Amino acid sequence: MAAAAAVIPPSGLDDGVSRARGEGAGEAVVERGPGAAYHMFVVMEDLVEKLKLLRYEEELLRKSNLKPPSRHYFALPTNPGEQFYMFCTLAAWLINKTGRAFEQPQEYDDPNATISNILSELRSFGRTADFPPSKLKSGYGEQVCYVLDCLAEEALKYIGFTWKRPSYPVEELEEETVPEDDAELTLSKVDEEFVEEETDNEENFIDLNVLKAQTYRLDTNESAKQEDILESTTDAAEWSLEVERVLPQLKVTIRTDNKDWRIHVDQMHQHKSGIESALKETKGFLDKLHNEISRTLEKIGSREKYINNQLEHLVQEYRGAQAQLSEARERYQQGNGGVTERTRLLSEVTEELEKVKQEMEEKGSSMTDGTPLVKIKQSLTKLKQETVQMDIRIGVVEHTLLQSKLKEKCNMTRDMHAAVTPESAIGFY
């Protein structure tokens, strides 16, 4: 995993993203190629490798009880709410890994505030983010992968991680194993035996006396053998059968080396001859097809010109009909506008008429209704009753006043008689 992740340097990734997105201050926007739509998949795979280098499985996923994202999690839309929460959680964790304090977002936090805080932290690292923040609300896409990848690179820089060159394993070529047969004679074996015999002969010292004794023995043995093999006891039929049986095993096989340049040259010549032979046959078919297509195009062009000449008056009539149709449509639109205005005026007049009718009905009902007269009669009766009660109260008050006046007069008369009474009478009493 580390070897695979170390292949991609961080600077190359930044350049690829900026070229694909056309980002950066003072940087010209480069046209996106046909593979730009799939660039976020590559960035997402690199992001997963960088997160593994940061040990996010042990430090984040297990503590937060989260599922590990797939290698295309933020590149494809699956569940926008879950993806946005995962994006905010990873971004906050990566910012904390860079040595800066960032509060872990909650489910009910404002997404706009969370996104603005993440982008401000990203810009503080010197990264550009010239895209609308609403692109991050969906929780997936090129911008989400770009932000997380930049934060992961800053976290790797903070912990001192350095990218190294990849070390490729040395592949050992497997040699073809040919089953050895005692009766099979190979060219390489013959060469090896010949080289071994030469080295043995060079290493041994030559003794002349021993050599003379060996030659003498060989001469005597050959003379004795020549006398013994004057007459053969071997059957010719058995000899031929034995030769037929052993003949397939007495063969020399030369192993071909696939890396030999001679074999490649022979293959190139074979392919060249095959291509030339196929080209001769194919060229004839292509020329024939080209001629047929040319003749067909000429026929189509001439037929088109003939049809245009024949139908020119119909085309003119069609154009005139199109002009009349456009004029009729304009008149219809104008008339439709007048009808709409008159319909509006009619609705206003109808509303006013309804109001007048309602007022007339209210006045007529009030004129024919006897409720006010009944109320007046009731009020008059009540007034008469109140008048009678007031008259009674006035009479009671007048009677009380008269009684008080009479009593006062009696008191005055009594006082006057008391003042005229003689003193003798007073003493008598």
TORMARLUM-228951 format. One record per residue (C-alpha): z, x, y; residue in one letter. Coordinates in nm, 4 decimals, decimal comma. Example, Ala and Ser with C-alpha at 12.3 -4.5 7.8 and 13.67 -1.06 7.14 Angstrom:
2
+----------+----------+----------+------+
|       pz |       px |       py | lonu |
+----------+----------+----------+------+
|   0,7800 |   1,2300 |  -0,4500 |    A |
|   0,7140 |   1,3670 |  -0,1060 |    S |
+----------+----------+----------+------+
REM end
This chain:
429
+----------+----------+----------+------+
|       pz |       px |       py | lonu |
+----------+----------+----------+------+
|   0,0000 |   0,0000 |   0,0000 |    M |
|   0,0895 |   0,2766 |   0,2412 |    A |
|  -0,2299 |   0,4643 |   0,1605 |    A |
|  -0,4386 |   0,1548 |   0,2210 |    A |
|  -0,2642 |   0,0814 |   0,5490 |    A |
|  -0,2903 |   0,4410 |   0,6677 |    A |
|  -0,6677 |   0,4305 |   0,6600 |    V |
|  -0,6845 |   0,2225 |   0,9799 |    I |
|  -0,5655 |   0,4088 |   1,2904 |    P |
|  -0,4036 |   0,2000 |   1,5644 |    P |
|  -0,6418 |   0,3187 |   1,8328 |    S |
|  -0,9430 |   0,2069 |   1,6343 |    G |
|  -0,7946 |  -0,1367 |   1,5911 |    L |
|  -0,7366 |  -0,1783 |   1,9627 |    D |
|  -1,0909 |  -0,0717 |   2,0379 |    D |
|  -1,2295 |  -0,3162 |   1,7818 |    G |
|  -1,0325 |  -0,6061 |   1,9239 |    V |
|  -1,1239 |  -0,5260 |   2,2823 |    S |
|  -1,4894 |  -0,4888 |   2,1919 |    R |
|  -1,4894 |  -0,8138 |   1,9987 |    A |
|  -1,2949 |  -1,0075 |   2,2656 |    R |
|  -1,4251 |  -0,8287 |   2,5715 |    G |
|  -1,0757 |  -0,7696 |   2,7044 |    E |
|  -0,9247 |  -0,5060 |   2,9308 |    G |
|  -0,9039 |  -0,4479 |   3,3024 |    A |
|  -1,2313 |  -0,3275 |   3,4514 |    G |
|  -1,4033 |  -0,3472 |   3,1145 |    E |
|  -1,7452 |  -0,5068 |   3,0751 |    A |
|  -1,7684 |  -0,8013 |   2,8359 |    V |
|  -1,9663 |  -0,7059 |   2,5270 |    V |
|  -2,1655 |  -0,9665 |   2,3391 |    E |
|  -1,9993 |  -1,0797 |   2,0185 |    R |
|  -2,1945 |  -0,9982 |   1,7072 |    G |
|  -2,2453 |  -1,2245 |   1,4070 |    P |
|  -1,9382 |  -1,0736 |   1,2344 |    G |
|  -1,7002 |  -1,1422 |   1,5264 |    A |
|  -1,6037 |  -1,4784 |   1,3774 |    A |
|  -1,4621 |  -1,2963 |   1,0726 |    Y |
|  -1,2916 |  -1,0171 |   1,2682 |    H |
|  -0,9599 |  -1,2061 |   1,2764 |    M |
|  -0,9485 |  -1,2008 |   0,8949 |    F |
|  -0,9597 |  -0,8193 |   0,9055 |    V |
|  -0,6915 |  -0,8113 |   1,1773 |    V |
|  -0,4738 |  -1,0486 |   0,9743 |    M |
|  -0,4976 |  -0,8289 |   0,6622 |    E |
|  -0,4024 |  -0,5230 |   0,8707 |    D |
|  -0,1129 |  -0,7209 |   1,0212 |    L |
|   0,0253 |  -0,8029 |   0,6743 |    V |
|   0,0144 |  -0,4343 |   0,5786 |    E |
|   0,1927 |  -0,3340 |   0,9013 |    K |
|   0,4602 |  -0,5983 |   0,8474 |    L |
|   0,5190 |  -0,4592 |   0,4981 |    K |
|   0,5626 |  -0,1146 |   0,6503 |    L |
|   0,8245 |  -0,2657 |   0,8843 |    L |
|   1,0084 |  -0,4168 |   0,5810 |    R |
|   0,9844 |  -0,7706 |   0,7157 |    Y |
|   1,0406 |  -0,9201 |   0,3716 |    E |
|   1,3951 |  -0,7834 |   0,3469 |    E |
|   1,4927 |  -0,8006 |   0,7152 |    E |
|   1,3342 |  -1,1327 |   0,8200 |    L |
|   1,2078 |  -1,3538 |   0,5386 |    L |
|   1,5127 |  -1,3360 |   0,3120 |    R |
|   1,7599 |  -1,3756 |   0,5975 |    K |
|   1,5741 |  -1,6704 |   0,7516 |    S |
|   1,4814 |  -1,8196 |   0,4103 |    N |
|   1,1083 |  -1,8204 |   0,4909 |    L |
|   0,8084 |  -1,7987 |   0,2638 |    K |
|   0,5948 |  -1,4834 |   0,2904 |    P |
|   0,2662 |  -1,5613 |   0,4700 |    P |
|  -0,0637 |  -1,5065 |   0,2933 |    S |
|  -0,3181 |  -1,2478 |   0,4077 |    R |
|  -0,5152 |  -1,5197 |   0,5934 |    H |
|  -0,2150 |  -1,7287 |   0,7108 |    Y |
|  -0,2803 |  -1,7098 |   1,0870 |    F |
|  -0,6607 |  -1,7032 |   1,0500 |    A |
|  -0,7053 |  -2,0524 |   0,9004 |    L |
|  -0,5538 |  -2,3854 |   1,0165 |    P |
|  -0,3124 |  -2,5288 |   0,7566 |    T |
|  -0,0052 |  -2,6756 |   0,9349 |    N |
|  -0,0052 |  -2,6158 |   1,3152 |    P |
|   0,3648 |  -2,6927 |   1,3613 |    G |
|   0,4770 |  -2,4617 |   1,0821 |    E |
|   0,2310 |  -2,1893 |   1,1871 |    Q |
|   0,3498 |  -2,2018 |   1,5493 |    F |
|   0,7144 |  -2,1719 |   1,4410 |    Y |
|   0,6263 |  -1,8800 |   1,2104 |    M |
|   0,4317 |  -1,7133 |   1,4939 |    F |
|   0,7252 |  -1,7434 |   1,7370 |    C |
|   0,9719 |  -1,6166 |   1,4738 |    T |
|   0,7572 |  -1,3112 |   1,3861 |    L |
|   0,6878 |  -1,2338 |   1,7521 |    A |
|   1,0593 |  -1,2464 |   1,8407 |    A |
|   1,1481 |  -1,0265 |   1,5434 |    W |
|   0,8798 |  -0,7692 |   1,6317 |    L |
|   0,9956 |  -0,7594 |   1,9946 |    I |
|   1,3497 |  -0,6947 |   1,8731 |    N |
|   1,2130 |  -0,4178 |   1,6473 |    K |
|   1,0708 |  -0,2477 |   1,9575 |    T |
|   1,4250 |  -0,2110 |   2,0927 |    G |
|   1,4182 |  -0,4995 |   2,3384 |    R |
|   1,6517 |  -0,7980 |   2,3284 |    A |
|   1,4653 |  -1,1224 |   2,2662 |    F |
|   1,6345 |  -1,4456 |   2,1659 |    E |
|   1,5130 |  -1,6030 |   1,8438 |    Q |
|   1,3314 |  -1,9323 |   1,9296 |    P |
|   1,4581 |  -2,2609 |   1,7917 |    Q |
|   1,2684 |  -2,5686 |   1,6754 |    E |
|   1,3483 |  -2,7794 |   1,9842 |    Y |
|   1,2727 |  -2,5126 |   2,2480 |    D |
|   0,9985 |  -2,5616 |   2,5039 |    D |
|   0,6799 |  -2,4089 |   2,3535 |    P |
|   0,5328 |  -2,3244 |   2,6948 |    N |
|   0,8414 |  -2,1258 |   2,7932 |    A |
|   0,8476 |  -1,9446 |   2,4570 |    T |
|   0,4781 |  -1,8503 |   2,4842 |    I |
|   0,5154 |  -1,7272 |   2,8419 |    S |
|   0,8123 |  -1,5078 |   2,7411 |    N |
|   0,6167 |  -1,3566 |   2,4503 |    I |
|   0,3135 |  -1,2857 |   2,6712 |    L |
|   0,5302 |  -1,1275 |   2,9399 |    S |
|   0,6824 |  -0,8950 |   2,6786 |    E |
|   0,3323 |  -0,8131 |   2,5509 |    L |
|   0,2112 |  -0,7274 |   2,9019 |    R |
|   0,5165 |  -0,5088 |   2,9552 |    S |
|   0,3836 |  -0,2829 |   2,6736 |    F |
|   0,0589 |  -0,2366 |   2,8671 |    G |
|  -0,1411 |  -0,4752 |   2,6515 |    R |
|  -0,3902 |  -0,7196 |   2,8028 |    T |
|  -0,3696 |  -1,0931 |   2,7398 |    A |
|  -0,6469 |  -1,2495 |   2,9492 |    D |
|  -0,6671 |  -1,5755 |   2,7551 |    F |
|  -0,5007 |  -1,9100 |   2,8295 |    P |
|  -0,1519 |  -1,9530 |   2,6789 |    P |
|  -0,2620 |  -2,2841 |   2,5256 |    S |
|  -0,4592 |  -2,0837 |   2,2657 |    K |
|  -0,1274 |  -1,9823 |   2,1074 |    L |
|   0,0079 |  -2,3389 |   2,0788 |    K |
|  -0,2013 |  -2,4130 |   1,7711 |    S |
|  -0,0292 |  -2,1311 |   1,5782 |    G |
|  -0,3527 |  -1,9848 |   1,4380 |    Y |
|  -0,6677 |  -1,8163 |   1,5595 |    G |
|  -0,7931 |  -1,4859 |   1,6926 |    E |
|  -0,5470 |  -1,4742 |   1,9835 |    Q |
|  -0,2437 |  -1,5268 |   1,7560 |    V |
|  -0,3537 |  -1,2449 |   1,5239 |    C |
|  -0,4190 |  -1,0206 |   1,8242 |    Y |
|  -0,0716 |  -1,0754 |   1,9773 |    V |
|   0,1147 |  -1,0188 |   1,6483 |    L |
|  -0,0950 |  -0,7104 |   1,5664 |    D |
|  -0,0202 |  -0,5542 |   1,9081 |    C |
|   0,3530 |  -0,6218 |   1,8693 |    L |
|   0,3487 |  -0,4742 |   1,5165 |    A |
|   0,1822 |  -0,1558 |   1,6471 |    E |
|   0,4436 |  -0,1228 |   1,9218 |    E |
|   0,7202 |  -0,1669 |   1,6612 |    A |
|   0,5655 |   0,1059 |   1,4433 |    L |
|   0,5477 |   0,3362 |   1,7451 |    K |
|   0,9152 |   0,2679 |   1,8236 |    Y |
|   1,0365 |   0,3582 |   1,4742 |    I |
|   0,8268 |   0,6766 |   1,4801 |    G |
|   0,5694 |   0,5824 |   1,2179 |    F |
|   0,2586 |   0,8011 |   1,2235 |    T |
|  -0,0760 |   0,7305 |   1,0625 |    W |
|  -0,1971 |   1,0009 |   0,8241 |    K |
|  -0,5281 |   1,0702 |   0,6687 |    R |
|  -0,5813 |   0,9017 |   0,3330 |    P |
|  -0,5500 |   1,1198 |   0,0234 |    S |
|  -0,8140 |   1,0301 |  -0,2301 |    Y |
|  -0,7365 |   1,0970 |  -0,5986 |    P |
|  -0,9641 |   1,3453 |  -0,7743 |    V |
|  -1,1533 |   1,1646 |  -1,0445 |    E |
|  -1,2148 |   1,3647 |  -1,3590 |    E |
|  -1,5470 |   1,3056 |  -1,5226 |    L |
|  -1,5180 |   1,1747 |  -1,8736 |    E |
|  -1,7237 |   1,3748 |  -2,1151 |    E |
|  -1,9156 |   1,1916 |  -2,3768 |    E |
|  -1,7664 |   1,2548 |  -2,7162 |    T |
|  -2,0226 |   1,2873 |  -2,9881 |    V |
|  -1,8894 |   1,2686 |  -3,3425 |    P |
|  -1,9296 |   1,6096 |  -3,4989 |    E |
|  -2,1064 |   1,6331 |  -3,8236 |    D |
|  -2,1123 |   1,9426 |  -4,0349 |    D |
|  -2,4723 |   1,8796 |  -4,1269 |    A |
|  -2,5788 |   1,8108 |  -3,7633 |    E |
|  -2,6904 |   2,1102 |  -3,5671 |    L |
|  -2,6671 |   2,0851 |  -3,1875 |    T |
|  -2,8214 |   2,3185 |  -2,9373 |    L |
|  -2,4920 |   2,3830 |  -2,7562 |    S |
|  -2,3224 |   2,4702 |  -3,0858 |    K |
|  -2,5975 |   2,7140 |  -3,1711 |    V |
|  -2,5628 |   2,8774 |  -2,8282 |    D |
|  -2,1847 |   2,9041 |  -2,8674 |    E |
|  -2,2122 |   3,0610 |  -3,2107 |    E |
|  -2,4761 |   3,3013 |  -3,0844 |    F |
|  -2,2574 |   3,4042 |  -2,7890 |    V |
|  -1,9550 |   3,4489 |  -3,0190 |    E |
|  -2,1547 |   3,6683 |  -3,2579 |    E |
|  -2,2744 |   3,8852 |  -2,9707 |    E |
|  -1,9229 |   3,9295 |  -2,8351 |    T |
|  -1,7932 |   4,0146 |  -3,1834 |    D |
|  -2,0662 |   4,2704 |  -3,2357 |    N |
|  -1,9982 |   4,4292 |  -2,9008 |    E |
|  -1,6246 |   4,4523 |  -2,9624 |    E |
|  -1,6522 |   4,6121 |  -3,3116 |    N |
|  -1,7264 |   4,9818 |  -3,3490 |    F |
|  -2,0284 |   5,0823 |  -3,5577 |    I |
|  -1,9541 |   5,3164 |  -3,8489 |    D |
|  -2,2711 |   5,4865 |  -3,9909 |    L |
|  -2,1239 |   5,5634 |  -4,3323 |    N |
|  -2,0112 |   5,2086 |  -4,3815 |    V |
|  -2,3515 |   5,0884 |  -4,2668 |    L |
|  -2,5309 |   5,3116 |  -4,5210 |    K |
|  -2,3034 |   5,1882 |  -4,8006 |    A |
|  -2,3713 |   4,8251 |  -4,7026 |    Q |
|  -2,7478 |   4,8801 |  -4,6964 |    T |
|  -2,7333 |   5,0453 |  -5,0371 |    Y |
|  -2,5409 |   4,7527 |  -5,1854 |    R |
|  -2,7797 |   4,5032 |  -5,0308 |    L |
|  -3,0794 |   4,6851 |  -5,1734 |    D |
|  -2,9298 |   4,6932 |  -5,5226 |    T |
|  -2,8314 |   4,3242 |  -5,5040 |    N |
|  -3,1778 |   4,2235 |  -5,3820 |    E |
|  -3,3472 |   4,4149 |  -5,6594 |    S |
|  -3,1184 |   4,2465 |  -5,9125 |    A |
|  -3,1785 |   3,9007 |  -5,7556 |    K |
|  -3,5548 |   3,9542 |  -5,7561 |    Q |
|  -3,5406 |   4,0220 |  -6,1261 |    E |
|  -3,3225 |   3,7091 |  -6,1814 |    D |
|  -3,5393 |   3,4692 |  -5,9755 |    I |
|  -3,8611 |   3,5429 |  -6,1443 |    L |
|  -3,8481 |   3,2019 |  -6,3153 |    E |
|  -3,7069 |   2,8848 |  -6,1405 |    S |
|  -3,5122 |   2,6222 |  -6,3363 |    T |
|  -3,5013 |   2,3613 |  -6,0481 |    T |
|  -3,6935 |   2,0396 |  -6,0941 |    D |
|  -3,9494 |   1,9717 |  -5,8219 |    A |
|  -3,8694 |   1,5971 |  -5,8093 |    A |
|  -3,4985 |   1,6608 |  -5,7645 |    E |
|  -3,5771 |   1,9206 |  -5,4978 |    W |
|  -3,7930 |   1,6750 |  -5,3011 |    S |
|  -3,5243 |   1,4029 |  -5,3288 |    L |
|  -3,2614 |   1,6435 |  -5,2001 |    E |
|  -3,4904 |   1,7429 |  -4,9130 |    V |
|  -3,5444 |   1,3769 |  -4,8196 |    E |
|  -3,1679 |   1,3121 |  -4,8332 |    R |
|  -3,0718 |   1,6092 |  -4,6148 |    V |
|  -3,3701 |   1,5959 |  -4,3748 |    L |
|  -3,2261 |   1,3270 |  -4,1332 |    P |
|  -2,9084 |   1,5343 |  -4,0938 |    Q |
|  -3,0986 |   1,8527 |  -4,0052 |    L |
|  -3,1781 |   1,7530 |  -3,6464 |    K |
|  -3,1118 |   1,9074 |  -3,3057 |    V |
|  -2,9774 |   1,6690 |  -3,0386 |    T |
|  -2,9647 |   1,7625 |  -2,6706 |    I |
|  -2,7133 |   1,5663 |  -2,4620 |    R |
|  -2,8530 |   1,4442 |  -2,1310 |    T |
|  -2,6525 |   1,5020 |  -1,8167 |    D |
|  -2,6759 |   1,2102 |  -1,5729 |    N |
|  -2,6036 |   1,4438 |  -1,2805 |    K |
|  -2,8974 |   1,6683 |  -1,3508 |    D |
|  -3,1397 |   1,6694 |  -1,0574 |    W |
|  -3,4373 |   1,6894 |  -1,2916 |    R |
|  -3,3492 |   1,3496 |  -1,4390 |    I |
|  -3,3213 |   1,2032 |  -1,0891 |    H |
|  -3,6582 |   1,3479 |  -0,9931 |    V |
|  -3,8182 |   1,2014 |  -1,3057 |    D |
|  -3,6616 |   0,8645 |  -1,2298 |    Q |
|  -3,7884 |   0,8815 |  -0,8722 |    M |
|  -4,1396 |   0,9557 |  -0,9943 |    H |
|  -4,1185 |   0,6690 |  -1,2430 |    Q |
|  -3,9961 |   0,4280 |  -0,9760 |    H |
|  -4,2627 |   0,5500 |  -0,7360 |    K |
|  -4,5378 |   0,4922 |  -0,9885 |    S |
|  -4,3910 |   0,1467 |  -1,0690 |    G |
|  -4,3757 |   0,0574 |  -0,7004 |    I |
|  -4,7317 |   0,1751 |  -0,6417 |    E |
|  -4,8655 |  -0,0195 |  -0,9394 |    S |
|  -4,6710 |  -0,3319 |  -0,8357 |    A |
|  -4,7820 |  -0,2843 |  -0,4744 |    L |
|  -5,1484 |  -0,2822 |  -0,5683 |    K |
|  -5,1148 |  -0,6124 |  -0,7501 |    E |
|  -4,8815 |  -0,7646 |  -0,4916 |    T |
|  -5,0941 |  -0,6516 |  -0,1980 |    K |
|  -5,3884 |  -0,8490 |  -0,3301 |    G |
|  -5,1769 |  -1,1628 |  -0,3593 |    F |
|  -5,0291 |  -1,1075 |  -0,0128 |    L |
|  -5,3738 |  -1,0563 |   0,1424 |    D |
|  -5,4986 |  -1,3688 |  -0,0280 |    K |
|  -5,1948 |  -1,5644 |   0,0911 |    L |
|  -5,2412 |  -1,4269 |   0,4445 |    H |
|  -5,6033 |  -1,5356 |   0,4499 |    N |
|  -5,5167 |  -1,8824 |   0,3228 |    E |
|  -5,2410 |  -1,9202 |   0,5839 |    I |
|  -5,4783 |  -1,8028 |   0,8597 |    S |
|  -5,7455 |  -2,0515 |   0,7537 |    R |
|  -5,4863 |  -2,3285 |   0,7333 |    T |
|  -5,3548 |  -2,2472 |   1,0814 |    L |
|  -5,7100 |  -2,2507 |   1,2183 |    E |
|  -5,7720 |  -2,5879 |   1,0578 |    K |
|  -5,4472 |  -2,7235 |   1,1971 |    I |
|  -5,5338 |  -2,5950 |   1,5467 |    G |
|  -5,8818 |  -2,7454 |   1,5405 |    S |
|  -5,7476 |  -3,0747 |   1,4044 |    R |
|  -5,4840 |  -3,0796 |   1,6767 |    E |
|  -5,7434 |  -3,0253 |   1,9467 |    K |
|  -5,9611 |  -3,3020 |   1,7983 |    Y |
|  -5,6679 |  -3,5440 |   1,7852 |    I |
|  -5,5693 |  -3,4604 |   2,1428 |    N |
|  -5,9268 |  -3,5245 |   2,2640 |    N |
|  -5,9498 |  -3,8508 |   2,0729 |    Q |
|  -5,6102 |  -3,9791 |   2,1847 |    L |
|  -5,6220 |  -3,8598 |   2,5444 |    E |
|  -5,6782 |  -4,2108 |   2,6871 |    H |
|  -5,3955 |  -4,3450 |   2,4708 |    L |
|  -5,1700 |  -4,0682 |   2,6006 |    V |
|  -5,2589 |  -4,1644 |   2,9575 |    Q |
|  -5,1824 |  -4,5279 |   2,8832 |    E |
|  -4,8544 |  -4,4259 |   2,7251 |    Y |
|  -4,7619 |  -4,2229 |   3,0324 |    R |
|  -4,8463 |  -4,5176 |   3,2589 |    G |
|  -4,6352 |  -4,7474 |   3,0410 |    A |
|  -4,3492 |  -4,4980 |   3,0600 |    Q |
|  -4,3755 |  -4,4973 |   3,4424 |    A |
|  -4,3762 |  -4,8783 |   3,4533 |    Q |
|  -4,0795 |  -4,8865 |   3,2194 |    L |
|  -3,8841 |  -4,6486 |   3,4425 |    S |
|  -3,9662 |  -4,8627 |   3,7489 |    E |
|  -3,8592 |  -5,1779 |   3,5666 |    A |
|  -3,5357 |  -5,0082 |   3,4642 |    R |
|  -3,4674 |  -4,9121 |   3,8271 |    E |
|  -3,5296 |  -5,2703 |   3,9431 |    R |
|  -3,3086 |  -5,3989 |   3,6643 |    Y |
|  -3,0313 |  -5,1621 |   3,7692 |    Q |
|  -3,0623 |  -5,2768 |   4,1308 |    Q |
|  -3,0593 |  -5,6445 |   4,0304 |    G |
|  -2,7694 |  -5,5818 |   3,7983 |    N |
|  -2,5786 |  -5,4249 |   4,0864 |    G |
|  -2,6446 |  -5,7344 |   4,3061 |    G |
|  -2,5348 |  -5,9675 |   4,0275 |    V |
|  -2,2136 |  -5,7661 |   3,9871 |    T |
|  -2,1382 |  -5,7903 |   4,3598 |    E |
|  -2,2052 |  -6,1649 |   4,3663 |    R |
|  -1,9918 |  -6,2108 |   4,0571 |    T |
|  -1,7065 |  -6,0358 |   4,2335 |    R |
|  -1,7458 |  -6,2590 |   4,5419 |    L |
|  -1,7558 |  -6,5665 |   4,3188 |    L |
|  -1,4314 |  -6,4627 |   4,1504 |    S |
|  -1,2647 |  -6,4162 |   4,4915 |    E |
|  -1,3816 |  -6,7581 |   4,6134 |    V |
|  -1,2658 |  -6,9160 |   4,2877 |    T |
|  -0,9194 |  -6,7638 |   4,3334 |    E |
|  -0,8963 |  -6,8983 |   4,6891 |    E |
|  -1,0079 |  -7,2429 |   4,5709 |    L |
|  -0,7423 |  -7,2413 |   4,3012 |    E |
|  -0,4776 |  -7,1569 |   4,5600 |    K |
|  -0,5915 |  -7,4453 |   4,7890 |    V |
|  -0,5924 |  -7,6885 |   4,4967 |    K |
|  -0,2404 |  -7,5808 |   4,4029 |    Q |
|  -0,1185 |  -7,6321 |   4,7604 |    E |
|  -0,2835 |  -7,9772 |   4,7795 |    M |
|  -0,1250 |  -8,0799 |   4,4530 |    E |
|   0,2165 |  -7,9682 |   4,5753 |    E |
|   0,1774 |  -8,1654 |   4,9013 |    K |
|   0,0513 |  -8,4797 |   4,7227 |    G |
|   0,3333 |  -8,4697 |   4,4733 |    S |
|   0,5856 |  -8,4305 |   4,7542 |    S |
|   0,4354 |  -8,7302 |   4,9429 |    M |
|   0,4346 |  -8,9676 |   4,6418 |    T |
|   0,7694 |  -8,8533 |   4,5140 |    D |
|   1,0788 |  -9,0736 |   4,6125 |    G |
|   1,3306 |  -8,8028 |   4,5528 |    T |
|   1,3799 |  -8,7225 |   4,9249 |    P |
|   1,4493 |  -9,0917 |   5,0061 |    L |
|   1,7061 |  -9,1117 |   4,7313 |    V |
|   1,8701 |  -8,8005 |   4,8651 |    K |
|   1,8732 |  -8,9478 |   5,2179 |    I |
|   2,0306 |  -9,2726 |   5,0950 |    K |
|   2,2921 |  -9,0797 |   4,9043 |    Q |
|   2,3673 |  -8,8741 |   5,2142 |    S |
|   2,3990 |  -9,1907 |   5,4291 |    L |
|   2,6356 |  -9,3500 |   5,1771 |    T |
|   2,8451 |  -9,0389 |   5,1749 |    K |
|   2,8542 |  -9,0365 |   5,5558 |    L |
|   2,9676 |  -9,4016 |   5,5639 |    K |
|   3,2452 |  -9,3251 |   5,3196 |    Q |
|   3,3546 |  -9,0284 |   5,5254 |    E |
|   3,3425 |  -9,2478 |   5,8430 |    T |
|   3,5697 |  -9,5142 |   5,6837 |    V |
|   3,8124 |  -9,2437 |   5,5773 |    Q |
|   3,8139 |  -9,1037 |   5,9290 |    M |
|   3,8751 |  -9,4511 |   6,0774 |    D |
|   4,1726 |  -9,5011 |   5,8441 |    I |
|   4,3124 |  -9,1631 |   5,9413 |    R |
|   4,2640 |  -9,2438 |   6,3107 |    I |
|   4,4479 |  -9,5789 |   6,2669 |    G |
|   4,7362 |  -9,4103 |   6,0892 |    V |
|   4,7571 |  -9,1506 |   6,3619 |    V |
|   4,7501 |  -9,4208 |   6,6379 |    E |
|   5,0244 |  -9,6180 |   6,4609 |    H |
|   5,2385 |  -9,3081 |   6,4266 |    T |
|   5,1839 |  -9,2331 |   6,7960 |    L |
|   5,2769 |  -9,5875 |   6,8948 |    L |
|   5,5971 |  -9,5713 |   6,6878 |    Q |
|   5,6923 |  -9,2429 |   6,8491 |    S |
|   5,6313 |  -9,3885 |   7,1990 |    K |
|   5,8403 |  -9,7000 |   7,1240 |    L |
|   6,1211 |  -9,4914 |   6,9869 |    K |
|   6,1145 |  -9,2720 |   7,2929 |    E |
|   6,1253 |  -9,5785 |   7,5208 |    K |
|   6,4266 |  -9,7174 |   7,3332 |    C |
|   6,6064 |  -9,3908 |   7,3705 |    N |
|   6,5421 |  -9,3826 |   7,7432 |    M |
|   6,6700 |  -9,7409 |   7,7863 |    T |
|   6,9843 |  -9,6648 |   7,5930 |    R |
|   7,0482 |  -9,3586 |   7,8008 |    D |
|   7,0113 |  -9,5597 |   8,1176 |    M |
|   7,2623 |  -9,8290 |   8,0015 |    H |
|   7,5117 |  -9,5618 |   7,9036 |    A |
|   7,5077 |  -9,4102 |   8,2493 |    A |
|   7,6012 |  -9,7524 |   8,4246 |    V |
|   7,9120 |  -9,8400 |   8,2013 |    T |
|   8,2587 |  -9,8421 |   8,3959 |    P |
|   8,5350 |  -9,5944 |   8,3260 |    E |
|   8,7846 |  -9,8610 |   8,2189 |    S |
|   8,5609 |  -9,9660 |   7,9541 |    A |
|   8,5380 |  -9,6053 |   7,8541 |    I |
|   8,9072 |  -9,5730 |   7,8310 |    G |
|   8,9353 |  -9,8953 |   7,6379 |    F |
|   8,7146 |  -9,7507 |   7,3816 |    Y |
+----------+----------+----------+------+
REM end
